[in-house]
Amino acid sequence: MSRATKIVATLGPASSTPEVLEAMIRAGVDVVRLNFSHGKAQDHIDRARLVREAAQRVGKEVALMADLQGPKIRVGKFADGKVMLENGARFVLDADRTELGDVGAVGLDYKELPRDVKPGDTLLLNDGLIVLTVEAVRGAAVHTVVKIGGELSNNKGINKQGGGLTAPALTGKDMEDIKTAMSFQCEYLAVSFPKSATDMELARQLANVAGEPYRHKPGLIAKIERSEAIPQLEAILKASDGIMVARGDLAVEVGNAAVPALQKRMIKMAAEMDKLTITATQMMESMIVNPVPTRAEVSDVANAVLDGTDAVMLSAETAAGKYPVETIEQMAAIALEAERAEYVSIETDFADRRFARIDQSIAMGALFTAHHLGCKAILALTESGSTALWMSRHRIHVPIYALTTQLVSQRKMGLYRNVTPLLMPRMDDRDTALLAAEKLLVEQGVLMPGDTYAITCGEPMGYPGGTNMLKVCRVA
């Protein structure tokens, strides 16, 4: 079996040299995440170039995902860099404070906090490790009592239990960062803290305008990390190309116990709507400092794979960890082993399904036929990647090879579950293209004489959305 689940790795100080980048791509990275919460515009432009160059040397195209910072809902800085908050102590979050913080008060990056909270609300700082109860709001100052104390350092995040913070998903910085991301034509743009479809529609409009000089339109990934996004999930999915199950901030707002069920629900809904899913946050956290994962982390990654996620994501593990390459190798091995245990039920998937489009019907027919005939592979000749996307929404232990003439489509399909995208020359004659596709897969070592495979294409050739033919072939 080839690995179906894709791996997203975050770039950072530990992974920004050509040697480490090459090793990461060889180890199994399919998508490289550029975190716009850190660094300047030129840093991201330089890293994007490094990724493209490393991928070229390895001979494997990878997708770039620009992850926007979103609103800075954080405390300010402390005079000593950090303070220790004791249980029962009083602590003030002051939007007007200009001096550095101390054990009694600190300033705020998020100036709207006093308008968003009221007495009795619970605030969670530093990913929920510190819990404050709002006692009173006096002008720009939020007076709280420390319910669960601990060490609080500079610029730690603030969440409100149950949600309700009014910060917009897209800040002025994000809008500038979208222009930067489009300058190197990232394949995916991840939007932080969207609360509604409107947030995603605005991001798409800005990205399309910024990408117009390059004739480039990125795929949009909505990071689900606010409790307000949960009731709006279907609408957000419709306005996006995929979602990220961002379990960190989401867990702080809805509670840790609610996240596993939400993860399964989000992955299932995305698949049903022909959208992508990335599962993220602390997947291999211990490997930031340790050479092997914990048993719980192994189970977490495997569980996401069995849920049907398109990709699993690494953050600090590859950005700042001691073992970025080893972490990817471990994650790839876990995913492959979990996939062996997947239950395939194509018939159940297609029960009561109706397809209005010819190209979608052909894609589903290819899956059904390849599964029951025991085909070695499914080959999809596709311009936009839509045929491969539809195929990838269903679990099948037959690898899908998407052959496209478009480099941007090849890179974008790097995120699709169970899809290996390959570039081939443009051909106007159908029979010539079919023979060339078979030859390419034989050269890749995928097909051998005697193997059967299913292949889809459109006639006439070269038109997006034109897939209208399914053929079953045997290699001579």
ZAZATI-284660 format. One record per residue (C-alpha): x, y, z. Coordinates in steps of 0.001 Angstrom, whole numbers, padded with zeros to 6 digits, always signed. Layout:
<nodes>
XYZ
...
</nodes>
This chain:
<nodes>
+000000+000000+000000
+001064+003572-000634
+000215+006069+002115
-003131+007785+001514
-003098+010333+004370
-001057+013438+003629
+001384+015180+005983
+001496+018958+006526
+004708+020233+008147
+005300+023727+009522
+008494+025558+008622
+010541+027278+011323
+014076+027687+012664
+014550+023907+012890
+013575+023263+009285
+014642+026205+007149
+017921+024888+005724
+017997+023279+002269
+019368+020022+003734
+016625+019601+006360
+013910+020651+003897
+015057+018053+001390
+015145+015368+004087
+011625+016318+005225
+010229+016062+001702
+011938+012693+001186
+010511+011535+004537
+006974+012193+003326
+005933+015855+003559
+003164+016712+001084
+002301+020267+002173
+004564+022885+003763
+002908+025385+006114
+004253+028922+006415
+003049+030385+009736
+002421+034119+009260
+002157+034607+013039
+005966+034756+013013
+008457+036549+010801
+008313+039302+008221
+006997+039211+004660
+010450+038705+003148
+011086+035744+005493
+008064+033932+004030
+009015+034815+000458
+012524+033425+001054
+011198+030255+002687
+008708+029668-000116
+011596+029864-002598
+013628+027412-000480
+010713+024947-000485
+010265+025168-004266
+013997+024630-004815
+014186+021705-002365
+011142+020050-003954
+012722+020394-007386
+015930+018728-006192
+013979+015871-004604
+011751+015502-007675
+008466+015783-005767
+006123+018767-005940
+004668+019913-002615
+001928+022438-001882
+002532+025654+000057
-000007+026713+002683
+000121+030270+004020
-001464+030339+007484
-002707+033816+008423
-002195+035069+011967
-005701+036379+012549
-006594+038761+015384
-004077+039130+018226
-006225+038242+021221
-003341+038352+023676
-002059+039916+026872
+000770+042434+026587
+004317+042189+027907
+005603+041971+031490
+008504+043914+033025
+010231+040642+033931
+008938+038706+030949
+006549+036674+033114
+004676+036595+036423
+003362+033872+038727
-000381+034188+039385
-001606+032631+042623
-005059+031097+043090
-007478+033621+044580
-005352+036659+043660
-006816+039631+041846
-005488+040445+038375
-006397+043282+035996
-006395+043144+032186
-006143+046824+031189
-006640+047904+027567
-005315+051418+028354
-002169+050303+030178
+001040+051432+028451
+003647+050386+031020
+004881+046804+031229
+002848+044369+033305
+003404+043031+036798
+001792+040505+039126
-001243+042767+039554
-002035+043929+036016
-001014+043756+032365
-001896+045538+029149
-003766+044050+026211
-003095+043635+022490
-006840+043073+022138
-008341+046452+023071
-011976+045344+022638
-011883+042854+025525
-013616+045194+028054
-016606+045479+025674
-016777+041713+025085
-016963+040510+028698
-019171+040943+031761
-018995+039888+035421
-019181+036118+035789
-017483+035342+032461
-014552+032934+032440
-011351+033861+030612
-008775+031230+029693
-005172+032286+029146
-002204+030386+027717
-004287+027620+026067
-006493+027249+029140
-003695+026651+031649
-004680+029819+033538
-008326+030501+034366
-009661+033924+035409
-013186+034833+036525
-014348+038337+035559
-015325+040247+038699
-016015+043680+037199
-015430+045831+034131
-014472+049439+034875
-013821+051482+031765
-010948+049864+029876
-009995+047619+032809
-011252+044048+033278
-010925+043090+036953
-010597+039356+037526
-009991+036769+040227
-007492+033997+039526
-009346+030681+039649
-006440+028536+038402
-003050+030195+038596
+000361+029533+037130
+003100+031184+035143
+001920+033822+032660
+004459+035184+030201
+004496+037790+027421
+001854+037775+024683
-000044+034663+025773
-003451+034136+024166
-006841+034926+025663
-010017+032905+025071
-013485+033393+026476
-015179+030193+027594
-018156+029582+025319
-016904+032119+022752
-018191+035635+022187
-015095+037677+021405
-015930+040088+018584
-012506+040320+016908
-012824+040123+013096
-011216+037105+011412
-009197+039239+008992
-007000+042033+010328
-005113+044709+008404
-001960+042586+008788
-003771+039571+007314
-004808+041593+004282
-001182+042563+003641
-000077+038973+004259
-002545+037731+001629
-000737+039929-000917
+002591+038432+000187
+001235+034881-000064
-000092+035526-003559
+003276+036907-004657
+004692+033365-004381
+001400+031739-005438
+000719+029587-002389
-001636+026714-003204
-003635+027098+000029
-004521+030025+002284
-005536+029131+005856
-007835+031682+007531
-007651+031892+011336
-010706+032297+013584
-013508+032559+010968
-016960+032754+012547
-019098+032644+009416
-019137+032048+005666
-018818+035826+005221
-015300+035737+006698
-014271+033110+004146
-015975+034912+001249
-014069+038105+002110
-010781+036183+002294
-011459+034590-001110
-012261+037951-002664
-009039+039484-001285
-006955+036479-002381
-008412+036445-005882
-007756+040178-006317
-004192+039850-004980
-003609+036796-007164
-004967+038349-010360
-001576+039637-011627
-000294+036053-011392
-003531+034483-012706
-003619+032500-009474
-006497+031487-007186
-005585+029596-004001
-007652+027008-002191
-009093+028345+001078
-008848+026439+004365
-011061+027605+007264
-009437+027001+010654
-012240+025947+012989
-011119+027314+016356
-014028+029411+017624
-017143+028025+019269
-019241+030365+017082
-017980+028503+014002
-019573+025199+015039
-023235+026142+014327
-022046+027753+011071
-019948+024773+009991
-021967+023814+006904
-022056+027389+005604
-018326+027838+006282
-017586+024606+004411
-019630+025758+001418
-017570+028963+001272
-014225+027126+001644
-012203+024420-000071
-011526+022698+003210
-011262+023053+006972
-008595+022636+009600
-009662+020962+012835
-007596+023407+014945
-007938+021622+018243
-005966+024068+020407
-008088+027210+020515
-011240+025202+019826
-010645+023021+022895
-010128+026084+025070
-013477+027559+023981
-015663+024416+023930
-013800+022252+026449
-011336+019418+025830
-013972+016705+026197
-016066+018038+023289
-013251+018063+020723
-012944+014355+019715
-016620+014116+018746
-016410+017469+016937
-013346+016227+015045
-015248+013196+013765
-018280+015300+012867
-016194+017859+010950
-014261+015242+008977
-017453+013395+008056
-019298+016558+007014
-016367+017782+004928
-016140+014479+003050
-019872+014505+002330
-019545+018040+000919
-016479+017170-001216
-014217+019345+000940
-010766+018733+002461
-009823+018272+006115
-006565+018846+007988
-006360+017611+011597
-003951+019701+013665
-002536+020584+017095
-000234+018592+019380
-000344+015456+017245
+003273+014523+018005
+003983+017196+020644
+006410+015114+022698
+008705+014749+019677
+009654+018419+020016
+012203+017082+022520
+011965+013261+022319
+013039+010960+019443
+009887+008805+019694
+006188+009676+020223
+004062+008653+023188
+001563+005809+022785
-001250+008342+023173
+000119+010409+020273
+000356+007310+018097
-003308+006587+018862
-004277+010211+018186
-002695+010229+014725
-004131+006795+013898
-007595+007868+015082
-007563+010919+012792
-006542+008670+009890
-009361+006224+010669
-011765+009195+010863
-010863+009858+007211
-008899+013103+007486
-007074+014179+004327
-004000+015294+006243
-002396+015351+009668
-000388+018425+010603
+002814+019086+012519
+003430+022513+014070
+006234+023113+016594
+007407+019525+016044
+008940+020491+012698
+009197+024270+013181
+011254+024237+016376
+011676+020609+017423
+014890+018596+017757
+013693+015805+015444
+011776+017278+012471
+012671+014522+009973
+012189+011676+012455
+008778+013075+013422
+007632+012964+009790
+008926+009412+009401
+007047+008301+012518
+003846+010024+011421
+004034+008451+007961
+004496+004988+009459
+001555+005423+011854
-000727+006649+009052
+000190+003737+006784
-000440+001172+009503
-003822+002728+010396
-004873+002718+006738
-004308-001044+006556
-007103-001422+009121
-009604+000821+007311
-012945-000680+006430
-013835-000115+002758
-017524-000047+001867
-018042+001551-001523
-021602+000202-001772
-022617+001946+001464
-021015+005185+000276
-023065+005181-002912
-026386+004076-001399
-029111+006659-002079
-026589+008962-003805
-027614+010788-006984
-025127+012459-009311
-026350+015265-011566
-022977+015790-013274
-021495+013434-015860
-017915+013966-014643
-018861+013181-011042
-020738+010046-012127
-017685+008869-014102
-015466+009435-011033
-017770+007345-008844
-018025+004659-011522
-014238+004382-011625
-014082+003795-007856
-016776+001118-007932
-015262-000683-010918
-011657-000564-009655
-012687-001833-006227
-014636-004838-007514
-012172-005744-010267
-009188-005468-007943
-007465-002932-010183
-003850-002026-009403
-004548+001700-009788
-007019+004353-010911
-005682+006928-013372
-007543+010226-013673
-006594+012598-016485
-007711+015909-015015
-007057+019595-015656
-008550+021205-012541
-008275+018202-010202
-012044+017952-009572
-012279+014315-010708
-009470+013308-008359
-011066+015272-005503
-014394+013442-005862
-012626+010089-005990
-010584+010936-002895
-013715+011529-000765
-014320+007758-000584
-012161+005159+001134
-010714+002653-001276
-007508+000627-001121
-006764+001332-004767
-004301+004220-005237
-005498+007138-007359
-003020+008773-009750
-004085+012187-011003
-002372+013155-014269
-002559+016824-015141
-000915+019279-017502
-001256+022085-014916
+001556+022535-012367
-000725+024422-009955
-003243+021542-010079
-000484+019023-009413
+000668+020927-006334
-002865+021528-005051
-003746+017839-005331
-000864+017096-002977
-003369+017592-000143
-005986+015145-001480
-006240+011877+000422
-005090+008803-001552
-004153+010893-004611
-000666+010952-006149
-000541+013880-008600
+001743+013626-011649
+002524+016097-014411
+002230+015020-018054
+002489+016911-021373
-000647+018309-022967
-002067+016115-025744
-005111+016788-027879
-005586+013206-029068
-007356+010952-026580
-005718+007639-027547
-002251+009188-027506
-002907+010617-024041
-004173+007276-022687
-001085+005456-023939
+001176+008164-022514
-000554+007881-019131
-000026+004113-019018
+003610+004508-020064
+004205+007080-017296
+002796+004753-014611
+004862+001832-015918
+007987+004024-015780
+007059+005004-012197
+006953+001326-011261
+003255+001470-010369
+002014-000731-013223
+003561-003909-014620
+002609-006207-017502
-000631-008021-016718
-001914-005365-014269
-005414-003983-014789
-006245-000334-014125
-009174+002028-014561
-008632+005322-016384
-010890+008368-016790
-010583+011319-019136
-012611+013853-021075
-013217+014097-024784
-012420+016516-026294
-009246+016744-024213
-008087+019653-022095
-011354+021156-020810
-011921+021469-017026
-015052+019608-015916
-015142+017577-019126
-014463+014063-017776
-016927+011796-019626
-015106+008489-020242
-014162+005473-018120
-012041+002668-019517
-010610-000490-017939
-007267-001572-019401
-004651-004281-018943
-000961-003541-019364
+000416-005580-022271
</nodes>
